[in-house]
């Protein structure tokens, strides 16, 4: 397995995500920003290999790892883009 958190091995994201999945996406993004910072805080993703399946939470983490700290509007735009992309591909 490649140690790259941006490469999913299986998409198990919930279709038609509600506010709970949107919150999970943003939690994942926040965890990535926490891991990128120089503090001693770490997230559930900072230990061990990256998850093998794609969830809304770890999708947020993967994108947060790439883009880092952003404003809430951009995170919302990214969530909505991912939601539209998932609908087109399912």
LOFIRO-407467 format. One record per residue: z, y, x of N, C-alpha, C in turn; residue number from 0; residue in one letter. Coordinates in nm, 2 decimals. Layout:
N
+--------+--------+--------+--------+--------+--------+--------+--------+--------+------+------+
:    n.Z :    n.Y :    n.X :   ca.Z :   ca.Y :   ca.X :    c.Z :    c.Y :    c.X : resi : resn :
+--------+--------+--------+--------+--------+--------+--------+--------+--------+------+------+
:      Z :      Y :      X :      Z :      Y :      X :      Z :      Y :      X :  NUM :    A :
...
+--------+--------+--------+--------+--------+--------+--------+--------+--------+------+------+
***
This chain:
90
+--------+--------+--------+--------+--------+--------+--------+--------+--------+------+------+
:    n.Z :    n.Y :    n.X :   ca.Z :   ca.Y :   ca.X :    c.Z :    c.Y :    c.X : resi : resn :
+--------+--------+--------+--------+--------+--------+--------+--------+--------+------+------+
:   0.00 :  -0.12 :   0.08 :   0.00 :   0.00 :   0.00 :   0.00 :   0.12 :   0.09 :    0 :    X :
:  -0.08 :   0.22 :   0.05 :  -0.09 :   0.35 :   0.13 :   0.03 :   0.43 :   0.09 :    1 :    X :
:   0.10 :   0.49 :   0.19 :   0.21 :   0.58 :   0.16 :   0.17 :   0.72 :   0.13 :    2 :    X :
:   0.09 :   0.74 :   0.02 :   0.04 :   0.87 :  -0.02 :   0.08 :   0.88 :  -0.17 :    3 :    X :
:   0.17 :   0.97 :  -0.21 :   0.21 :   0.99 :  -0.35 :   0.10 :   1.05 :  -0.44 :    4 :    X :
:  -0.02 :   1.08 :  -0.38 :  -0.12 :   1.14 :  -0.47 :  -0.22 :   1.03 :  -0.51 :    5 :    X :
:  -0.20 :   0.90 :  -0.47 :  -0.29 :   0.80 :  -0.50 :  -0.23 :   0.70 :  -0.60 :    6 :    X :
:  -0.26 :   0.71 :  -0.73 :  -0.20 :   0.62 :  -0.83 :  -0.27 :   0.48 :  -0.83 :    7 :    X :
:  -0.20 :   0.38 :  -0.86 :  -0.25 :   0.25 :  -0.87 :  -0.27 :   0.20 :  -1.01 :    8 :    X :
:  -0.21 :   0.27 :  -1.11 :  -0.22 :   0.23 :  -1.25 :  -0.17 :   0.35 :  -1.33 :    9 :    X :
:  -0.25 :   0.39 :  -1.43 :  -0.21 :   0.50 :  -1.52 :  -0.14 :   0.45 :  -1.64 :   10 :    X :
:  -0.01 :   0.47 :  -1.65 :   0.07 :   0.43 :  -1.77 :   0.12 :   0.55 :  -1.84 :   11 :    X :
:   0.06 :   0.67 :  -1.82 :   0.10 :   0.79 :  -1.90 :   0.08 :   0.77 :  -2.05 :   12 :    X :
:   0.17 :   0.82 :  -2.12 :   0.17 :   0.82 :  -2.27 :   0.05 :   0.90 :  -2.32 :   13 :    X :
:  -0.03 :   0.85 :  -2.41 :  -0.14 :   0.93 :  -2.47 :  -0.08 :   1.03 :  -2.56 :   14 :    X :
:  -0.14 :   1.14 :  -2.59 :  -0.09 :   1.24 :  -2.68 :   0.05 :   1.28 :  -2.64 :   15 :    X :
:   0.07 :   1.33 :  -2.52 :   0.21 :   1.35 :  -2.48 :   0.27 :   1.47 :  -2.56 :   16 :    X :
:   0.40 :   1.45 :  -2.59 :   0.47 :   1.56 :  -2.66 :   0.55 :   1.64 :  -2.56 :   17 :    X :
:   0.64 :   1.71 :  -2.62 :   0.72 :   1.81 :  -2.54 :   0.81 :   1.73 :  -2.44 :   18 :    X :
:   0.85 :   1.60 :  -2.47 :   0.93 :   1.53 :  -2.37 :   0.85 :   1.49 :  -2.25 :   19 :    X :
:   0.72 :   1.46 :  -2.27 :   0.63 :   1.43 :  -2.15 :   0.60 :   1.55 :  -2.07 :   20 :    X :
:   0.59 :   1.66 :  -2.14 :   0.56 :   1.79 :  -2.07 :   0.68 :   1.83 :  -1.99 :   21 :    X :
:   0.80 :   1.80 :  -2.04 :   0.93 :   1.83 :  -1.96 :   0.93 :   1.73 :  -1.84 :   22 :    X :
:   0.89 :   1.61 :  -1.86 :   0.89 :   1.51 :  -1.75 :   0.80 :   1.56 :  -1.64 :   23 :    X :
:   0.68 :   1.61 :  -1.68 :   0.58 :   1.66 :  -1.58 :   0.64 :   1.77 :  -1.50 :   24 :    X :
:   0.71 :   1.87 :  -1.57 :   0.77 :   1.98 :  -1.50 :   0.89 :   1.94 :  -1.42 :   25 :    X :
:   0.97 :   1.84 :  -1.46 :   1.08 :   1.79 :  -1.38 :   1.02 :   1.73 :  -1.25 :   26 :    X :
:   0.91 :   1.65 :  -1.26 :   0.85 :   1.59 :  -1.14 :   0.81 :   1.70 :  -1.04 :   27 :    X :
:   0.75 :   1.81 :  -1.10 :   0.70 :   1.92 :  -1.01 :   0.82 :   1.98 :  -0.94 :   28 :    X :
:   0.92 :   2.01 :  -1.02 :   1.05 :   2.07 :  -0.96 :   1.10 :   1.98 :  -0.85 :   29 :    X :
:   1.10 :   1.85 :  -0.87 :   1.15 :   1.75 :  -0.77 :   1.07 :   1.76 :  -0.64 :   30 :    X :
:   0.94 :   1.78 :  -0.65 :   0.85 :   1.80 :  -0.53 :   0.89 :   1.92 :  -0.46 :   31 :    X :
:   0.91 :   2.03 :  -0.53 :   0.94 :   2.16 :  -0.47 :   1.07 :   2.15 :  -0.39 :   32 :    X :
:   1.17 :   2.07 :  -0.45 :   1.30 :   2.05 :  -0.39 :   1.28 :   1.97 :  -0.26 :   33 :    X :
:   1.19 :   1.87 :  -0.27 :   1.17 :   1.79 :  -0.15 :   1.10 :   1.87 :  -0.04 :   34 :    X :
:   1.02 :   1.97 :  -0.08 :   0.94 :   2.05 :   0.02 :   1.03 :   2.15 :   0.09 :   35 :    X :
:   1.14 :   2.19 :   0.02 :   1.23 :   2.30 :   0.07 :   1.31 :   2.24 :   0.19 :   36 :    X :
:   1.37 :   2.33 :   0.26 :   1.44 :   2.30 :   0.38 :   1.59 :   2.27 :   0.35 :   37 :    X :
:   1.63 :   2.26 :   0.22 :   1.77 :   2.23 :   0.19 :   1.80 :   2.08 :   0.20 :   38 :    X :
:   1.92 :   2.05 :   0.19 :   1.96 :   1.91 :   0.20 :   1.95 :   1.83 :   0.07 :   39 :    X :
:   1.91 :   1.91 :  -0.04 :   1.89 :   1.84 :  -0.17 :   1.76 :   1.75 :  -0.16 :   40 :    X :
:   1.77 :   1.64 :  -0.23 :   1.65 :   1.56 :  -0.24 :   1.63 :   1.51 :  -0.38 :   41 :    X :
:   1.51 :   1.46 :  -0.41 :   1.49 :   1.41 :  -0.54 :   1.48 :   1.26 :  -0.54 :   42 :    X :
:   1.46 :   1.20 :  -0.66 :   1.45 :   1.05 :  -0.67 :   1.33 :   1.00 :  -0.59 :   43 :    X :
:   1.23 :   1.09 :  -0.56 :   1.11 :   1.04 :  -0.49 :   1.12 :   1.05 :  -0.34 :   44 :    X :
:   1.23 :   1.11 :  -0.29 :   1.23 :   1.13 :  -0.15 :   1.27 :   1.01 :  -0.07 :   45 :    X :
:   1.32 :   0.91 :  -0.13 :   1.36 :   0.78 :  -0.07 :   1.26 :   0.67 :  -0.11 :   46 :    X :
:   1.22 :   0.59 :  -0.02 :   1.14 :   0.47 :  -0.05 :   0.99 :   0.51 :  -0.07 :   47 :    X :
:   0.91 :   0.41 :  -0.11 :   0.77 :   0.43 :  -0.12 :   0.74 :   0.50 :  -0.25 :   48 :    X :
:   0.62 :   0.57 :  -0.26 :   0.59 :   0.63 :  -0.39 :   0.57 :   0.53 :  -0.50 :   49 :    X :
:   0.58 :   0.58 :  -0.62 :   0.56 :   0.49 :  -0.74 :   0.42 :   0.43 :  -0.74 :   50 :    X :
:   0.40 :   0.31 :  -0.79 :   0.27 :   0.25 :  -0.79 :   0.20 :   0.28 :  -0.92 :   51 :    X :
:   0.27 :   0.33 :  -1.02 :   0.20 :   0.36 :  -1.14 :   0.21 :   0.51 :  -1.17 :   52 :    X :
:   0.12 :   0.56 :  -1.25 :   0.11 :   0.70 :  -1.28 :   0.18 :   0.73 :  -1.41 :   53 :    X :
:   0.29 :   0.81 :  -1.41 :   0.36 :   0.86 :  -1.53 :   0.35 :   1.01 :  -1.53 :   54 :    X :
:   0.38 :   1.07 :  -1.64 :   0.38 :   1.22 :  -1.65 :   0.48 :   1.28 :  -1.54 :   55 :    X :
:   0.59 :   1.22 :  -1.52 :   0.69 :   1.27 :  -1.43 :   0.63 :   1.26 :  -1.29 :   56 :    X :
:   0.58 :   1.15 :  -1.24 :   0.53 :   1.14 :  -1.11 :   0.40 :   1.21 :  -1.09 :   57 :    X :
:   0.32 :   1.23 :  -1.19 :   0.20 :   1.32 :  -1.18 :   0.24 :   1.46 :  -1.15 :   58 :    X :
:   0.35 :   1.51 :  -1.22 :   0.40 :   1.64 :  -1.18 :   0.45 :   1.65 :  -1.04 :   59 :    X :
:   0.51 :   1.54 :  -0.99 :   0.56 :   1.53 :  -0.85 :   0.44 :   1.54 :  -0.76 :   60 :    X :
:   0.34 :   1.46 :  -0.79 :   0.22 :   1.46 :  -0.70 :   0.16 :   1.60 :  -0.69 :   61 :    X :
:   0.14 :   1.66 :  -0.80 :   0.08 :   1.80 :  -0.80 :   0.17 :   1.90 :  -0.74 :   62 :    X :
:   0.30 :   1.89 :  -0.76 :   0.40 :   1.98 :  -0.70 :   0.40 :   1.96 :  -0.55 :   63 :    X :
:   0.38 :   1.84 :  -0.50 :   0.37 :   1.81 :  -0.36 :   0.25 :   1.88 :  -0.29 :   64 :    X :
:   0.15 :   1.90 :  -0.37 :   0.03 :   1.97 :  -0.32 :   0.04 :   2.12 :  -0.33 :   65 :    X :
:   0.08 :   2.17 :  -0.45 :   0.08 :   2.31 :  -0.48 :   0.21 :   2.38 :  -0.45 :   66 :    X :
:   0.32 :   2.31 :  -0.44 :   0.45 :   2.37 :  -0.41 :   0.50 :   2.46 :  -0.52 :   67 :    X :
:   0.58 :   2.56 :  -0.49 :   0.64 :   2.65 :  -0.59 :   0.53 :   2.73 :  -0.65 :   68 :    X :
:   0.52 :   2.73 :  -0.78 :   0.43 :   2.81 :  -0.86 :   0.50 :   2.87 :  -0.98 :   69 :    X :
:   0.43 :   2.96 :  -1.05 :   0.49 :   3.01 :  -1.17 :   0.48 :   2.91 :  -1.29 :   70 :    X :
:   0.56 :   2.93 :  -1.39 :   0.56 :   2.84 :  -1.50 :   0.42 :   2.84 :  -1.57 :   71 :    X :
:   0.35 :   2.95 :  -1.58 :   0.22 :   2.95 :  -1.64 :   0.12 :   2.86 :  -1.57 :   72 :    X :
:   0.12 :   2.85 :  -1.44 :   0.03 :   2.76 :  -1.37 :   0.07 :   2.62 :  -1.40 :   73 :    X :
:   0.20 :   2.59 :  -1.39 :   0.24 :   2.45 :  -1.42 :   0.20 :   2.41 :  -1.56 :   74 :    X :
:   0.21 :   2.50 :  -1.66 :   0.17 :   2.47 :  -1.80 :   0.02 :   2.45 :  -1.80 :   75 :    X :
:  -0.06 :   2.53 :  -1.74 :  -0.21 :   2.52 :  -1.73 :  -0.24 :   2.38 :  -1.67 :   76 :    X :
:  -0.18 :   2.34 :  -1.56 :  -0.21 :   2.21 :  -1.50 :  -0.17 :   2.10 :  -1.59 :   77 :    X :
:  -0.06 :   2.11 :  -1.66 :  -0.02 :   2.00 :  -1.76 :  -0.13 :   1.99 :  -1.87 :   78 :    X :
:  -0.17 :   2.10 :  -1.92 :  -0.27 :   2.10 :  -2.03 :  -0.41 :   2.05 :  -1.98 :   79 :    X :
:  -0.44 :   2.08 :  -1.85 :  -0.57 :   2.03 :  -1.79 :  -0.56 :   1.88 :  -1.78 :   80 :    X :
:  -0.45 :   1.83 :  -1.73 :  -0.43 :   1.69 :  -1.71 :  -0.44 :   1.61 :  -1.85 :   81 :    X :
:  -0.38 :   1.67 :  -1.95 :  -0.38 :   1.62 :  -2.08 :  -0.52 :   1.61 :  -2.13 :   82 :    X :
:  -0.60 :   1.71 :  -2.12 :  -0.74 :   1.71 :  -2.16 :  -0.82 :   1.61 :  -2.08 :   83 :    X :
:  -0.80 :   1.60 :  -1.95 :  -0.87 :   1.51 :  -1.87 :  -0.84 :   1.37 :  -1.91 :   84 :    X :
:  -0.71 :   1.34 :  -1.94 :  -0.68 :   1.20 :  -1.98 :  -0.75 :   1.17 :  -2.12 :   85 :    X :
:  -0.75 :   1.26 :  -2.21 :  -0.82 :   1.24 :  -2.34 :  -0.97 :   1.21 :  -2.32 :   86 :    X :
:  -1.03 :   1.28 :  -2.23 :  -1.17 :   1.26 :  -2.20 :  -1.20 :   1.12 :  -2.14 :   87 :    X :
:  -1.11 :   1.08 :  -2.06 :  -1.13 :   0.95 :  -1.99 :  -1.08 :   0.83 :  -2.06 :   88 :    X :
:  -1.01 :   0.84 :  -2.17 :  -0.96 :   0.72 :  -2.24 :  -1.05 :   0.68 :  -2.35 :   89 :    X :
+--------+--------+--------+--------+--------+--------+--------+--------+--------+------+------+
***
